[in-house]
Amino acid sequence: MLENLGNRFQDIFKKVRGHGKLSESNIKDALREVKMSLLEADVNYKVVKDFINKIQEKAIGTEVIRGINPGQQFIKIVNDELVELLGGTNSKLTKGVKNPTVLMLAGLQGAGKTTFAAKLANKLKKDGERPYLVAADVYRPAAIKQLQVLGEQINVPVYADEENKDPVDIAKKAWGQAKANDYTYMIIDTAGRLHVDEALMEELSQIKKTVRPQEILLVVDAMIGQDAVNLAKNFNDKLNIDGVVLTKFDGDTRGGAALSIKSVVGKPIKFVGVGEKIEDLELFHPERLASRILGMGDVVSLVEKAQENINEDDAKSLEEKIRTQKFNLEDFLKMLHMVKKMGPLASILKMLPGVGNDLGDLSLAEKEMKKVRAIIQSMTREERAKPEILKASRKMRIAKGSGTDVSDVNRLLKQFEMMKNMMKMFSSGKMPNLGAMKNMGTGMPNMRNGRGKGRFPF
């Protein structure tokens, strides 16, 4: 998502940094490129025009702060305006005074409402809430069954009545059940259509009138680009929605919806779906997305992801073993599993400052990590603890068991030994030799172009 836009911005900033000082002329040149980048990303034309005017007004009238590169000042202005364009601050869910807080989901068919309902219920449950799912889509075949299966998967109760074909009545009865059982949140999965029509809007209006939801969330497929903004405007005019959810945010889309919705519709983006797994749901943070687009990383999200997926005791144990130089292949395997739990390698690397969006094809890196895990898993516990006992016959057995070659096993052992030496240097306060660092991970593809030199350790 937004990778092309991010790459364009970073190219523009390189040119701006190349100027000794900012002038009205080179600012206008940079803004012309920014404007084209945003339009190519399918951002609303009026939104782009206002955005460029605000930056130009601030950049040209800004005094250069002593000791700060003028280019950095320009980047800060762009960053501040981009954050504002995306909504300013993250918008959290409303919590009702009494239980249950009712959340009503709306959107077109195929947008991902049912999956989002389960993802949201799962997130609320992790936050200590008691969510209740309501299957009110009586038209789409298997919609009720899908929600029941998802509910069972995350251990969240689902109200379903397959005999009842009145979604308004279903919502009303579900509310009674939610109140009686003191559920803190009730999430209503409503029906969608292939397009906005009066029947759909009337049905949603009746549900709204009957159960009085604290929030109406519009679920939109981010892949449809600028059409998502028009869709949000139509739903908002009829229902007065409280927020937008963008699904498939990790897909190959230009990003115009994310950058236009707040300005055009006046309603915030509250959540984004970033994958197919039930855990792949994130709160929408404008400042964090702006940082990612501008190549400044997103360390806060990276830390949060680590806290969610990595056991604190395991992390402390690994840290202790590294510090005391007792780190072995068993520990390395645990470390690789931790990285895997945090998600795809590309999504992790993009959160690191300075890495940027131009990572190239990381599929080779993912395959290499998978190969390394397979090799270590083919070893016995004794071999993982004492790799020095690995002679030719053992290596042949390990290679066969992991579907690799003996050369792969030898390379892993060599790289692991080099990594241990680096850790030893770090723990003793010494800086490792740069040549040794460059030679590490020779079996790993370059993170930017997938080949050649400049490879990094697994």
Secondary structure, 3 states (H helix, E strand, C coil): CCHHHHHHHHHHHHHHHCCCCCCHHHHHHHHHHHHHHHHHCCCCHHHHHHHHHHHHHHHHCCCCCCCCCHHHHHHHHHHHHHHHHCCCCCCCCCCCCCCCEEEEEECCCCCCHHHHHHHHHHHHHHCCCCEEEEEECCCCCCHHHHHHHHHHHHCCCEECCCCCCCHHHHHHHHHHHHHHCCCCEEEEEECCCCCCCHHHHHHHHHHHHHHCCCEEEEEEEHHHCCHHHHHHHHHHHHHCCCEEEEECCCCCCCCHHHHHHHHHHCCCEEEEECCCCCCCEEECCHHHHHHHHCCCCCHHHHHHHHHHHCCHHHHHHHHHHHHCCCCCHHHHHHHHHHHHHCCCHHHHHCCCCCCCCCCCCCHHHHHHHHHHHHHHHCCCHHHHHCHHHCCHHHHHHHHHHHCCCHHHHHHHHHHHHHHHHHHHHHHCCCCCCHHHHHHCCCCCCCCCCCCCCCCCCC
